[in-house]
Amino acid sequence: MSLKIAFLLASIAGVAGILIGYYLRLIISLGKKGSVELEVKNLLLEAKESAKKITVEAETKAAETMKELRLDMKEREDKIKATEDRLIKKEDTLDKRQMDIDKEVESIKAKIVEIKDIKDKTEKIQEAKRGELEKIARLSTEDAKKELLAIVEKQSEEDIMVRMKKLETTGQEKLESKAKDILSTTIQRLAASVSSDMLSTSVAIPSDEIKGKIIGKEGRNIKTFERASGVEVIVDDTPGAITISSFDPIRRQVAKLALENLILDGRIQPAKIEEMVEKAKLEINKIIKEKGEQAAYECGVFNLDPRIISILGRLYFRTSYGQNVLQHSIEMAHIGGMLAEELGANVNIAKAGCLLHDIGKAVDHEVTGTHVEIGRRILQKFGADPLIVKAMEAHHGEYPYETIESIIVQTADAISGGRPGARRDSVENYLKRLGDLEAIANSFKGVEKSYALQAGREIRIFVTPADVTDVEAKTMARDIAVRIENELRYPGEIKVNVIRESRSIEFAR
């Protein structure tokens, strides 16, 4: 019983504690609420006072700003008004000037019309006077002009010739002196051998017994050899030699090498002949490639297509007027390089143009066309530099001289081919060239006689003084030179010397 009472009292005490705690919390919260409301009221009062101050300050600043804006607007209005006044004054001035200009234009137009009328009247007067003069002189204006020019030309012919000769002599001397210096220096620096080279087409044999083996039974061996090598073998009574004949220099060399190897081997029969010919072809192709590479390396010409190098090497077995074409091209490359250095041209292009200038001769017996045109097509086909093509294509005058290197190639060709002993020519070609030179000179009107001198390097022409004047003689020399260039082919250059000599003869009796 006492336990229940104790538990009840404890429960009552707990409930009472809870109620007391809740009441105390309520009192505390009400107190805090009152203090918060008081703070909020204070803040509102402070905010209203601050807003009032800000409003007053803003109104003051706005008033000041408006005052400044009014002043600024007034200044701008004053400036605009002043500008308008100036523009009005300028418009008035321009209007006055335009009126003055219009008056001047009208005055000029009137003067133009007046001048035109005066000019027409003057021309009519001049035409009338010209007509009267033509009636009096019985000559038209054109006829009078021609007659006057003829008289002046006749009177001044001697003065003109003296002046022309003086200018020509002075300029020619300077140019010749400079050209001689450059050419002599170039030739002196080269100092290469100029001995002619003619590749032999005969093969030495040790005995007549070998001749019989080469011919074979019923000519079987020689026929096999000719068919395999593409040449003609001439076996005659000449002791110790057999001649090989073919238009193709490569075939001649293949046949010569194969025949020499057969003679050394001693076994001359159809199967061995074919084997030796094939072996000789491979060896000759190897030599061709080596010679082309050696030539390009010696001249310092690089970056050429290997096919161009191979064709270039074929020139080792080609001759022109007794001069080995590959050696001639190498010599030209050295000469062309030195000339290019002296003249400030492209040395590499000049050397390449000289080295490749006769590349067409390597295949000119197989392809139609001149060796210049063939060489030009070869270089274009295998991607050579266009500047090299331009340099080599003009060395015989078939194409124009488009670059200074093309002139250098032509000059180097003349130097290499024209040096004493460099080339050989047959007697028939020599006599024919001299005869053609004199025939061209004698075909001109007024030529009394002509002589080809210095192995065809000079043509000396004597003219009749009564038929040819000094001016006509100079023109004749140039015309003869042009005809020689167009109609004849020759190494080096030919000097055309026209001589006009007047003689007055009287007898004292």
C-alpha positions as CSV (number, residue, x, y, z in Angstrom):
1,M,0.0,0.0,0.0
2,S,2.8,2.3,0.9
3,L,4.4,1.4,-2.4
4,K,1.4,2.5,-4.4
5,I,1.1,5.7,-2.5
6,A,4.8,6.4,-3.2
7,F,4.4,5.7,-6.9
8,L,1.3,7.9,-7.1
9,L,3.1,10.8,-5.3
10,A,6.0,10.4,-7.7
11,S,3.7,10.5,-10.7
12,I,2.0,13.6,-9.3
13,A,5.3,15.2,-8.7
14,G,6.4,14.4,-12.3
15,V,3.3,15.9,-13.8
16,A,3.6,19.0,-11.6
17,G,7.3,19.4,-12.8
18,I,6.3,19.2,-16.4
19,L,3.6,21.8,-16.0
20,I,6.0,24.1,-14.1
21,G,8.7,23.7,-16.8
22,Y,6.2,24.5,-19.6
23,Y,5.0,27.6,-17.8
24,L,8.5,28.8,-17.2
25,R,9.4,28.3,-20.9
26,L,6.3,30.2,-21.9
27,I,7.2,33.2,-19.7
28,I,10.8,33.2,-21.1
29,S,9.6,33.1,-24.7
30,L,7.2,36.0,-24.1
31,G,10.0,38.0,-22.6
32,K,12.2,37.4,-25.6
33,K,9.4,38.3,-28.0
34,G,8.9,41.6,-26.3
35,S,12.6,42.5,-26.6
36,V,12.7,41.5,-30.3
37,E,9.8,43.7,-31.2
38,L,11.5,46.6,-29.4
39,E,14.6,46.0,-31.5
40,V,12.6,45.9,-34.7
41,K,10.9,49.2,-33.8
42,N,14.3,50.8,-33.2
43,L,15.6,49.5,-36.5
44,L,12.6,50.9,-38.4
45,L,13.1,54.3,-36.8
46,E,16.8,54.3,-37.8
47,A,15.9,53.2,-41.3
48,K,13.4,56.0,-41.8
49,E,15.9,58.6,-40.6
50,S,18.6,57.2,-42.9
51,A,16.2,57.1,-45.9
52,K,15.2,60.7,-45.2
53,K,18.8,61.8,-45.2
54,I,19.5,59.9,-48.5
55,T,16.4,61.4,-50.1
56,V,17.5,64.9,-49.1
57,E,21.1,64.3,-50.5
58,A,19.7,62.8,-53.7
59,E,17.4,65.7,-54.3
60,T,20.4,68.1,-53.7
61,K,22.6,66.2,-56.2
62,A,19.8,66.0,-58.7
63,A,19.3,69.8,-58.5
64,E,23.0,70.4,-59.0
65,T,23.1,67.9,-62.0
66,M,20.1,69.5,-63.6
67,K,21.8,72.9,-63.3
68,E,25.0,71.6,-64.9
69,L,23.0,69.9,-67.7
70,R,21.2,73.2,-68.4
71,L,24.5,75.0,-68.6
72,D,25.9,72.4,-70.9
73,M,22.9,72.4,-73.2
74,K,23.1,76.2,-73.4
75,E,26.8,76.0,-74.5
76,R,26.0,73.4,-77.1
77,E,23.1,75.4,-78.5
78,D,25.5,78.4,-78.8
79,K,28.1,76.3,-80.6
80,I,25.5,74.8,-83.0
81,K,24.2,78.3,-83.7
82,A,27.7,79.5,-84.5
83,T,28.3,76.6,-86.8
84,E,25.1,77.2,-88.6
85,D,26.1,80.8,-89.1
86,R,29.5,79.7,-90.6
87,L,27.8,77.2,-92.9
88,I,25.4,79.8,-94.2
89,K,28.3,82.1,-94.9
90,K,30.2,79.3,-96.7
91,E,27.2,78.4,-98.8
92,D,26.9,82.0,-99.9
93,T,30.6,82.0,-100.8
94,L,30.3,78.8,-102.8
95,D,27.3,80.1,-104.6
96,K,29.3,83.1,-105.7
97,R,32.3,81.0,-106.8
98,Q,30.0,78.7,-108.8
99,M,28.6,81.6,-110.6
100,D,32.1,82.9,-111.4
101,I,33.1,79.4,-112.6
102,D,30.1,79.1,-114.8
103,K,30.9,82.5,-116.3
104,E,34.5,81.4,-117.0
105,V,33.4,78.1,-118.6
106,E,31.1,80.0,-120.9
107,S,34.0,82.3,-121.8
108,I,36.3,79.3,-122.5
109,K,33.8,77.7,-124.7
110,A,33.4,80.8,-126.7
111,K,37.2,81.1,-127.0
112,I,37.5,77.4,-128.1
113,V,34.9,78.1,-130.9
114,E,36.9,81.2,-131.9
115,I,40.2,79.3,-131.9
116,K,38.7,76.5,-134.0
117,D,37.4,78.9,-136.5
118,I,40.9,80.6,-136.7
119,K,42.5,77.1,-137.1
120,D,40.2,76.2,-139.9
121,K,40.9,79.5,-141.7
122,T,44.7,79.0,-141.2
123,E,44.5,75.4,-142.6
124,K,42.6,76.6,-145.6
125,I,45.2,79.4,-146.2
126,Q,48.0,76.8,-145.8
127,E,46.3,74.4,-148.2
128,A,45.8,77.2,-150.7
129,K,49.5,78.2,-150.4
130,R,50.6,74.6,-150.7
131,G,48.5,74.2,-153.9
132,E,50.0,77.4,-155.3
133,L,53.5,76.1,-154.5
134,E,52.8,72.7,-156.1
135,K,51.6,74.5,-159.2
136,I,54.7,76.7,-159.3
137,A,57.1,73.8,-158.6
138,R,55.1,71.2,-160.5
139,L,55.8,68.7,-157.6
140,S,53.4,67.1,-155.1
141,T,54.2,67.4,-151.3
142,E,55.3,63.8,-151.2
143,D,57.6,64.1,-154.3
144,A,59.1,67.3,-152.9
145,K,59.7,65.5,-149.5
146,K,61.4,62.6,-151.3
147,E,63.6,64.8,-153.4
148,L,64.6,66.9,-150.4
149,L,65.5,63.8,-148.4
150,A,67.5,62.4,-151.3
151,I,69.5,65.6,-151.6
152,V,70.1,65.7,-147.8
153,E,71.1,62.0,-147.7
154,K,73.4,62.5,-150.7
155,Q,75.1,65.5,-149.1
156,S,75.3,63.9,-145.7
157,E,76.3,60.4,-146.8
158,E,80.0,60.9,-146.1
159,D,79.4,62.5,-142.7
160,I,77.0,59.7,-141.8
161,M,79.6,57.1,-142.8
162,V,82.4,58.7,-140.9
163,R,80.2,59.0,-137.8
164,M,78.9,55.4,-138.1
165,K,82.5,54.1,-138.6
166,K,83.7,56.1,-135.6
167,L,81.0,54.7,-133.3
168,E,81.3,51.2,-134.7
169,T,85.1,51.3,-134.3
170,T,85.0,52.6,-130.8
171,G,82.3,50.2,-129.6
172,Q,83.7,47.3,-131.5
173,E,87.2,47.8,-130.0
174,K,85.8,47.8,-126.5
175,L,83.6,44.8,-127.0
176,E,86.4,42.8,-128.8
177,S,88.9,43.7,-126.1
178,K,86.5,42.5,-123.3
179,A,85.5,39.4,-125.3
180,K,89.1,38.5,-126.0
181,D,90.0,38.8,-122.4
182,I,87.2,36.5,-121.3
183,L,87.8,33.9,-124.0
184,S,91.6,33.9,-123.7
185,T,91.4,33.5,-119.9
186,T,88.9,30.6,-120.4
187,I,91.0,28.8,-123.0
188,Q,94.1,29.3,-120.9
189,R,92.5,28.0,-117.8
190,L,91.3,24.8,-119.6
191,A,94.7,23.8,-121.1
192,A,93.3,20.4,-122.2
193,S,94.5,18.2,-125.0
194,V,92.9,18.8,-128.4
195,S,94.1,15.7,-130.2
196,S,91.5,14.2,-132.5
197,D,90.1,10.7,-131.7
198,M,88.7,8.3,-134.3
199,L,87.5,5.0,-132.9
200,S,88.9,2.1,-135.0
201,T,86.6,-0.4,-136.7
202,S,89.3,-2.9,-137.6
203,V,90.3,-6.0,-135.7
204,A,93.9,-7.3,-135.8
205,I,94.2,-11.1,-136.4
206,P,97.4,-13.1,-135.7
207,S,97.2,-15.3,-138.9
208,D,95.3,-16.1,-142.0
209,E,94.2,-19.4,-140.3
210,I,92.0,-17.3,-138.0
211,K,90.4,-15.7,-141.0
212,G,89.3,-19.1,-142.2
213,K,87.9,-19.9,-138.8
214,I,86.0,-16.6,-138.7
215,I,84.5,-17.3,-142.1
216,G,83.7,-20.9,-141.2
217,K,82.5,-23.7,-143.4
218,E,80.4,-22.2,-146.3
219,G,80.5,-18.9,-144.4
220,R,78.4,-20.2,-141.5
221,N,80.4,-18.5,-138.8
222,I,80.6,-15.1,-140.4
223,K,76.9,-15.2,-141.2
224,T,76.1,-16.1,-137.6
225,F,78.3,-13.3,-136.3
226,E,76.8,-10.7,-138.6
227,R,73.3,-11.8,-137.7
228,A,74.0,-11.7,-133.9
229,S,75.9,-8.4,-133.9
230,G,74.1,-6.5,-136.7
231,V,77.2,-5.5,-138.5
232,E,79.0,-6.3,-141.8
233,V,82.3,-8.1,-141.5
234,I,84.6,-7.5,-144.5
235,V,87.3,-10.1,-144.9
236,D,89.6,-9.1,-147.8
237,D,93.3,-9.6,-148.7
238,T,94.5,-7.0,-146.2
239,P,97.0,-8.9,-144.1
240,G,96.5,-9.1,-140.3
241,A,93.2,-7.2,-140.1
242,I,89.4,-7.7,-140.5
243,T,87.2,-4.6,-141.1
244,I,83.8,-4.2,-139.2
245,S,81.3,-1.9,-140.9
246,S,78.1,-0.5,-139.4
247,F,76.3,2.9,-139.2
248,D,75.8,2.3,-135.5
249,P,78.9,3.0,-133.4
250,I,77.6,0.9,-130.5
251,R,77.2,-2.2,-132.7
252,R,80.7,-1.7,-134.1
253,Q,82.2,-1.7,-130.6
254,V,80.1,-4.7,-129.6
255,A,81.2,-6.6,-132.7
256,K,84.8,-5.6,-132.2
257,L,84.9,-6.7,-128.6
258,A,83.1,-10.0,-129.3
259,L,85.5,-10.7,-132.2
260,E,88.6,-10.0,-130.2
261,N,87.3,-12.3,-127.4
262,L,86.6,-15.1,-129.9
263,I,90.1,-14.8,-131.3
264,L,91.6,-15.0,-127.8
265,D,89.3,-18.0,-127.0
266,G,90.1,-19.8,-130.2
267,R,86.7,-21.7,-130.3
268,I,84.9,-20.0,-133.2
269,Q,81.5,-21.7,-133.7
270,P,77.9,-20.4,-133.9
271,A,77.0,-21.2,-130.3
272,K,80.2,-19.6,-129.0
273,I,79.7,-16.6,-131.3
274,E,76.2,-15.8,-129.9
275,E,77.5,-16.2,-126.4
276,M,80.4,-13.8,-127.0
277,V,78.2,-11.2,-128.7
278,E,75.8,-11.2,-125.7
279,K,78.7,-11.0,-123.3
280,A,80.1,-8.1,-125.3
281,K,76.8,-6.3,-125.2
282,L,76.6,-6.5,-121.4
283,E,80.2,-5.3,-121.2
284,I,79.6,-2.4,-123.6
285,N,76.5,-1.3,-121.7
286,K,78.5,-1.3,-118.5
287,I,81.2,0.8,-120.1
288,I,78.5,3.2,-121.4
289,K,77.1,3.7,-117.9
290,E,80.5,4.2,-116.4
291,K,81.5,6.7,-119.0
292,G,78.3,8.7,-118.5
293,E,78.7,8.7,-114.8
294,Q,82.4,9.7,-115.1
295,A,81.6,12.5,-117.4
296,A,78.8,13.9,-115.2
297,Y,81.0,13.6,-112.1
298,E,84.0,15.3,-113.8
299,C,81.9,18.2,-115.0
300,G,80.1,18.6,-111.6
301,V,76.6,18.0,-113.1
302,F,74.4,16.1,-110.7
303,N,70.8,15.1,-110.2
304,L,70.4,13.9,-113.8
305,D,68.0,11.0,-114.6
306,P,70.0,7.7,-114.8
307,R,68.5,7.2,-118.3
308,I,70.0,10.5,-119.4
309,I,73.4,9.4,-118.0
310,S,73.2,6.1,-120.0
311,I,72.4,7.9,-123.2
312,L,75.2,10.4,-122.5
313,G,77.7,7.5,-122.1
314,R,76.9,6.3,-125.6
315,L,78.6,9.4,-126.9
316,Y,81.9,7.8,-125.9
317,F,81.6,5.7,-129.1
318,R,80.5,8.6,-131.3
319,T,82.8,10.9,-133.2
320,S,82.1,14.2,-135.1
321,Y,84.7,15.5,-137.6
322,G,87.2,13.1,-136.0
323,Q,86.5,14.6,-132.5
324,N,85.2,12.3,-129.8
325,V,81.7,13.7,-128.9
326,L,81.8,12.8,-125.2
327,Q,85.3,14.3,-124.8
328,H,84.1,17.4,-126.8
329,S,81.1,17.7,-124.4
330,I,83.2,17.5,-121.3
331,E,85.6,20.1,-122.6
332,M,82.7,22.3,-123.5
333,A,81.3,21.9,-119.9
334,H,84.6,23.2,-118.4
335,I,84.7,26.1,-120.9
336,G,81.0,26.9,-120.3
337,G,81.5,26.9,-116.5
338,M,84.4,29.4,-116.7
339,L,82.5,31.6,-119.1
340,A,79.5,31.6,-116.8
341,E,81.7,32.6,-113.9
342,E,83.1,35.5,-115.9
343,L,79.7,36.7,-117.1
344,G,77.8,36.2,-113.8
345,A,75.5,33.5,-115.3
346,N,74.2,30.3,-113.7
347,V,77.3,28.0,-113.7
348,N,75.4,24.8,-113.1
349,I,72.9,25.4,-115.9
350,A,75.7,26.4,-118.3
351,K,77.7,23.3,-117.5
352,A,74.7,21.0,-117.9
353,G,73.7,22.6,-121.1
354,C,77.2,22.1,-122.5
355,L,77.5,18.5,-121.4
356,L,74.1,17.5,-122.8
357,H,74.1,19.7,-126.0
358,D,74.9,16.8,-128.3
359,I,73.1,14.0,-126.5
360,G,70.8,13.6,-129.6
361,K,73.8,12.4,-131.6
362,A,73.8,9.2,-129.4
363,V,70.6,8.0,-131.2
364,D,70.4,10.2,-134.3
365,H,70.9,7.2,-136.5
366,E,67.9,5.5,-134.9
367,V,65.5,8.4,-134.5
368,T,64.4,10.9,-137.2
369,G,65.2,14.6,-136.8
370,T,68.2,16.8,-136.1
371,H,70.4,15.9,-133.2
372,V,69.2,19.2,-131.5
373,E,65.6,18.3,-131.8
374,I,66.2,14.6,-130.7
375,G,68.3,15.8,-127.7
376,R,65.6,18.3,-126.7
377,R,62.9,15.6,-126.7
378,I,65.1,13.2,-124.7
379,L,65.7,15.9,-121.9
380,Q,62.0,16.8,-121.8
381,K,60.9,13.2,-121.6
382,F,63.2,12.4,-118.7
383,G,62.4,15.5,-116.7
384,A,65.5,17.6,-117.1
385,D,65.4,21.2,-115.9
386,P,63.7,23.5,-118.5
387,L,66.6,26.0,-118.2
388,I,69.0,23.2,-119.3
389,V,66.8,22.5,-122.3
390,K,66.8,26.2,-123.2
391,A,70.5,26.3,-122.8
392,M,71.3,23.4,-125.1
393,E,68.6,23.8,-127.8
394,A,70.0,27.0,-129.3
395,H,73.6,26.0,-130.0
396,H,73.0,25.6,-133.7
397,G,70.6,28.5,-134.1
398,E,67.5,26.3,-134.5
399,Y,65.9,27.9,-131.5
400,P,66.2,31.5,-130.2
401,Y,68.7,32.5,-127.5
402,E,66.3,32.8,-124.6
403,T,68.9,32.9,-121.8
404,I,72.5,34.0,-121.4
405,E,73.4,30.3,-120.8
406,S,72.2,29.4,-124.3
407,I,74.7,31.9,-125.7
408,I,77.4,30.5,-123.5
409,V,76.8,26.9,-124.8
410,Q,77.0,28.1,-128.4
411,T,80.2,30.0,-127.6
412,A,81.8,27.0,-125.8
413,D,80.9,24.8,-128.8
414,A,82.6,27.2,-131.2
415,I,85.7,27.3,-129.0
416,S,86.0,23.5,-128.5
417,G,85.3,22.7,-132.2
418,G,87.3,25.6,-133.7
419,R,90.6,25.1,-131.8
420,P,93.5,24.0,-134.0
421,G,93.6,20.2,-134.4
422,A,90.4,19.6,-132.6
423,R,88.5,18.3,-135.7
424,R,89.2,16.7,-139.0
425,D,87.2,17.2,-142.2
426,S,87.4,15.3,-145.5
427,V,88.9,17.0,-148.5
428,E,85.6,16.7,-150.4
429,N,83.7,18.5,-147.6
430,Y,86.5,21.1,-147.3
431,L,86.4,21.9,-151.0
432,K,82.6,21.9,-151.1
433,R,82.4,24.4,-148.2
434,L,84.9,26.7,-149.9
435,G,83.0,26.6,-153.2
436,D,79.6,27.2,-151.5
437,L,81.1,30.2,-149.7
438,E,82.3,31.8,-152.9
439,A,79.1,31.0,-154.7
440,I,77.0,32.8,-152.1
441,A,79.2,35.9,-152.3
442,N,79.2,36.0,-156.1
443,S,75.4,35.8,-156.2
444,F,75.1,39.4,-154.9
445,K,74.9,42.3,-157.4
446,G,78.0,44.4,-157.7
447,V,80.5,41.7,-156.5
448,E,83.6,41.7,-158.7
449,K,85.3,38.7,-157.2
450,S,85.5,36.8,-154.0
451,Y,88.1,34.5,-152.3
452,A,87.7,32.0,-149.4
453,L,90.7,32.2,-147.1
454,Q,92.1,30.6,-143.9
455,A,90.6,27.2,-144.5
456,G,87.1,28.7,-144.9
457,R,87.3,30.9,-141.8
458,E,87.2,34.1,-143.9
459,I,85.5,35.2,-147.2
460,R,87.1,38.3,-148.8
461,I,84.7,40.0,-151.3
462,F,85.7,42.8,-153.7
463,V,82.9,45.0,-155.1
464,T,82.7,47.5,-157.9
465,P,82.8,51.0,-156.5
466,A,80.5,52.4,-159.2
467,D,77.7,49.9,-158.4
468,V,78.0,49.7,-154.6
469,T,78.3,52.6,-152.1
470,D,79.9,52.5,-148.7
471,V,76.5,52.1,-147.0
472,E,75.5,49.4,-149.4
473,A,78.8,47.6,-148.8
474,K,78.1,47.5,-145.1
475,T,74.6,46.2,-145.7
476,M,75.9,43.6,-148.2
477,A,78.3,42.2,-145.6
478,R,75.5,41.6,-143.2
479,D,73.3,40.0,-145.9
480,I,76.0,37.7,-146.9
481,A,76.7,36.7,-143.3
482,V,73.0,35.9,-142.8
483,R,72.8,33.8,-145.9
484,I,75.9,31.8,-144.8
485,E,74.3,31.2,-141.4
486,N,71.1,30.0,-143.0
487,E,72.5,27.9,-145.9
488,L,75.8,26.5,-144.7
489,R,76.9,24.4,-141.7
490,Y,80.4,24.9,-140.4
491,P,82.3,24.8,-137.1
492,G,83.4,28.0,-135.5
493,E,82.7,31.3,-137.3
494,I,83.3,32.8,-140.7
495,K,84.5,36.4,-141.2
496,V,82.8,38.3,-144.0
497,N,85.1,41.0,-145.4
498,V,83.6,43.3,-148.1
499,I,86.2,45.6,-149.7
500,R,85.3,48.7,-151.8
501,E,88.2,50.4,-153.3
502,S,88.0,53.5,-155.6
503,R,90.9,54.3,-158.1
504,S,91.2,57.3,-160.3
505,I,93.6,56.8,-163.2
506,E,94.8,59.5,-165.7
507,F,97.6,59.6,-168.2
508,A,100.0,62.6,-168.8
509,R,101.1,62.8,-172.4
